Amino acid sequence: MGYVAVKGGTNAIEASIDQLHFNRIKGGKLIEVETILSTMKALVDQVMSESSMYAPELAALAIKQAEGSMEEAVFILRAHRSTLPRLHYTETVETTQMRVSRRVSASFKDIPGGQILGATTDYTHRLLDTELQTETQESILDKITQFQQSQPAPEHARTYPKVVDYLREQGLFPTYQPDNSAPFDITKQSLTFPAPRSARLQTLTRGQTGAVTSLGYASLRGYGQVHPTVGEVRVGQVPLTIAHPHNPEDPYYIGEVDVTEVESFVPTASGDTLDFEIGYGLCYGQNETKAIAMSILDQCLDHPEAPFPTHDEEFVLLHIDSVEASGFISHLKLPHYVTFQSKLDRARAVRKEQEQS
């Protein structure tokens, strides 16, 4: 592609940036980063997931800087992540060690350990709450006190068995040997096709939430009509460790991250036999819709032989990245003077030839 470098106009560009900063503060109100962290958890979680960076404070700062624009906040945080040194790689996370705060299954009413509804909007009425317009600091503190007094003695979050392990014990699902090969790192290596599953899962988990959800819905609705049953949705904290330089058996614990994990059961027919495959989804924070859609696409991409776009890994993986997509669309605003004038010249020449003939 040919672009024209913009010469001059420095004062105009600086004035545009000043106008941008003014638009953020012209209302005379200030929103603290701590306020975004406390009141916009879903937005913070989404930015972290799409940025491939678990840093709640920095995600909240990016949201403030971007004035709430998801694509801009993700762009800012990814750019910041690219400047940071990578000192260690964590060891493989075992999600069976997750300290669960929410756990539901659409496959079984009774599951080992029981269902935990936790915090979710699934059971709320989608009605506009006009009382939030008059909410005060005092009313918030009163509600906090009332909630805490109504709750039983707090319990430490605990681990729970997985539903799929219960089915494996019954011989309904196969057991696979662990794959200990080094994962493909899409932040260090260019994505190539066919892509290994580790690369596919990384791309899906950092994909734009709306795009992943849209393609998952497309698969459900008609492109292959993959209709899984959610075996389990788990939300909680998983521990992170790094290897001890002298004692591999005693790794260093460095903290925890909030994640959403989904395992979906997809029926597959083989002759007269009905089998099941597992679609997997995992992302930072609590974003269950994206994780479920991710599990659908994971299973779809395991079957590239199907003649549907949602089974085409190149189509799916190259079109769900928010930074790539928004950047390429936005570049159309850049000067294209030379290329467009060339097209006009060709159009004029063709018309002139037609008139002469």
N, C-alpha and C positions, 0 to 999 in steps of 0.2 A: 504494500500500500504506500501511496505517496502522500505525505503531509507537508504543510508549509509551516515553518517555524514563525511564531508571532514575534515580530520585531517592534520595539517601542511599546508604548502603552503601559509602562511600569506604574505610572501614577494612577492610571485607571484600575489596574489590578489591585494595587494597595488600597484604593478607595473601595473596591468591591469587598475586600477582606474586612475592612473596617465596618462596612455596612452589615456584613454577616455577623460580626461580633456584636454590633449594636442591636440587631434583631433579637439576639438571645437575651439581652438584658433590658430592652427598652420598656418592658412592663414594670421594671423597678422591683421585681421579686427575685429572691435568691433561693435556689434549691441546693441543699447540701448533698455531697456524695453519700454521707451517712443516711440521708433520707431516702435516696434511691435504693441503697442497700436494704433498708428496713421495709420499704413499701412496694418495691418492684422486683421481687425475687424471681418471678417467672421471666421477666425481661433480662435480668442479669444472667440467669441460667442459660437462656437462649444465646446471648452474645458469647458467653464462654464456650458453649458447645461449638458454635460456628467458627470461633476463632482458634480452636484447638489450644486454648490456654485457660487453665483453671486459676483465676485470680479475681475473686469477687470485687475487691476494691477498685482494681484497674478497669474491670468491666463497667462498674458504675460510673467511673470517671469518663470512660469513653462514651457512655450513654449521655452524660451531661454535656460533653463537648459536642456530640453529634446532634444535640437537641432532640433526642429520642428517635433519631433515624437508625433503624436496625442495620441497614447495609453500610452506613457510614461508620457506625460504632464498631462493627465487625472488621471493617477495613482498617480502622485506627488500631485496634487491638492486635490484629495480625501483623501490621507493620511494626508495632512495638515488639511483639514476640520475636520477629526476625532479627532484632538487634541484640537479643540476649544470648549469652553463652550457654551451651548445653553441657553441664558439668557431670551429670550422671544419668543413667537409664534405670528406671525402677524395675524391680523384679515383677514377674507375672502376677497379676492380681487374681486372687481366687474369690469370685463373688459369693461363694458359699460362706465366706467370712463377713459378708455385709451385715452391718448393724441396721436392721430393717425398721423403717418408720411407717411404711405403707406396703401392703402386699395383698393382691387380689387375684383371683383366678376366674376366668369365664368358662373354664372347662369343667370344673367340679364345684359343687356347693360346699362340700367338706373336704378340706385339704389338711395334710399333716401340719400341725401348728396353728391352724385356723387362719381365717381371713382377717386382715387388718385394714380397715378403711382409711385411716389416717386423714391427712388434709387433702381435699380435692374439691373441685367445683362440679364434679359429676352429679352430685345429688342436690344442687342448688337450683332455684328458679332463676332463669335468665331475665330478670326484671331489673330495670334501672333503679339503683338505690339512691334516691334523691337526698336521703339523710346524710350522705357523705359530703354534701355541699356545706352543711352546718357543723361538721365534726370539729371538735375542739380537743386540745391537749388533755383537758380534764376528763372529757368523756372517754377518751382512749384509755387513760389510766384506770378509770372506773371499770371498763370492760375487761381490762387485763386482770384486775383484782378479782372480779366476779368469775372469770374463767378459771383462774388458778384455784379459787376456793371450791369450785364445783368439781374439780378433778380429783381422782384418788391419788394416793401417794405416788409420786413419780417413780417410774421404773426405768432402769437402764435398758436402752434398746438391745435386743438380743438377736442372735442368728436363728435362721429357720431352714429346714430342709427344702430342697427344690422339688417341685411337682414332677418334673421330668424324671428325677431319680426314683420316685415312687412308681412311675410307669415302667422304668427299666427293670425294677425288681420283679415286675410281673411279666417281663419278657416282651412287652409291647413296643419298646423302642430299643434300637441297637446301642451297644456300648462301643465307643471308639477309643483307640489308643491316642494318648496326648501327642500333639504335633509340637515338638520342641525346636523346630527350625526358626531362625531369626526372622522376625516380622519385617515386611516391606515398610519402609518409612517414607510416606509420601511428602513429608516436609523436607526431606533430604534428597529424594530421588524423583525423577520425572516419571509420571504415571505412564506405563506402557500396557499394551493389550496383546494377548489376554492377560488380565491382571490377576495376581494371586488373591485369595480371599482376604488376607490381612489388609491388602491395599483397598479392596472394595469396601470393607467395613470401616476403615479409617475415612475414606471419602464420604461414605454415607453419614457417619456420625458428625462430620463437620460440614455437611451439606446444608443449604438454606432450608430452614424448617418448612416453609410453605412449599418449596419445590419437592422435597422428599415426601411430604404429605400428599401433594397433588399426584405424584407418580404412583404412590402406594394406592391412592383412591382409584387411579386409572386402571391399575391391575385388578382391583376388586370389582370395578364396574363393568369391564368388558374385555380388556386386553389380557386374555388368558383366564380371566375370571378365577384367579387364585383367591379362595375364601378360607383363610385360616381360622382357627379358634385359639384365642389367647390362652396359653397354658398358665402363664403367670406374669404379672407386672410387679416388679419389686423396686421400691424407692428407699434409699438409705445411704449409709456411708461405708466405703470400703477402705481398708488400710493400705498404705503405700510403704514399701520398704526398698532399700538399696543394699547391694551386696557389701558385706564386710570385707575389707581388703585382705584380711588374714584368716578370717574364719567364716567360710561360706555358709556354715550351718547356723550362724547367728547374725542375720541381717540387721541393718539399722532400720528402725521405725522412724519415718519422717513426717507422718501426718495422715489425714484422711481427706477424701473428696466425696462430694455428694453425686450420686449417679442414679439414673433410671435404667433398669434392665428388663428386657422383654424376651420371652421365648414363646413363639407361636407354633402351633401344630397344624401342618398343612397336609391334608389327605391326598394321597397319590394312589392311583389304581394300577395294579400290575396283574393283568389277566383277571382272574376271579378274586384276587387277594387285594384287600385294602390296607395299605401301609401309610405311615406318616413320616414326614420330614419336618425338621425344625428350622424355623427362620429366627434369626437372632438380631436383637437391636440393643444398643447401649449408648447413652450420651450423658454428658455432664448435667448435673442439676435434676430438676423434676420437669420433664418434658415427655409425657407419656404418649401423646399423639405421634410425635416424631419417632420415638423408639418403636412403636407398633408398626408405623409405615416402613421404617427401616427393616424390621424383621420380615415384612412382606417382600421388599425388594431384594433382600439377602437371598431368600429362597428362589425368587425369580431369576436372579443372576447366576444361580447354580445350574440353570437349565438354558444355556444360550441357544440350544437347538430349537426352542419354541419361536414361532414366527411373529413375535409381538415386540413392539418397541421397549416395553418394560423389562424384557429379557435380554436386551442388547446393552451390554455393559458400557460400550463406548457412548451410546446415546444417553444412558442414565448418568454415568459418572461425570461426563464432561458438561452436563447441563444443570447440575444442582448446586454448583459452587457459587455462593452469593457474590464474592469479590470478583471472580472471573466474569460472571454474567453482568453484574451492574457496571463493572469497568468497561466491558466491551460495548454495552449499550450506550453508556455515557460518552464514550470516545467519539460518538457521532456528532457531538457538539463541537469538537475540535475543528480547526480550519481544514477544509477539503477543497480549497480554491482551485488548485492545479488539476486535481482529478475531475472535479465537476466541470471546469472549463473545457477540459479535454473531451468530456462526453458531449458538451454543447457543440464543440467544434465538429465532432463526428456527426451529430444530428443535423447540423446546418449543411455539412457537405453532402449528406445523403439526400436531404431535401432539394439542394441545388441540382444534384445529378438527376433527380426525378423530374424536376421542372424542365431541365434542358432536354430530357428525352421525351 
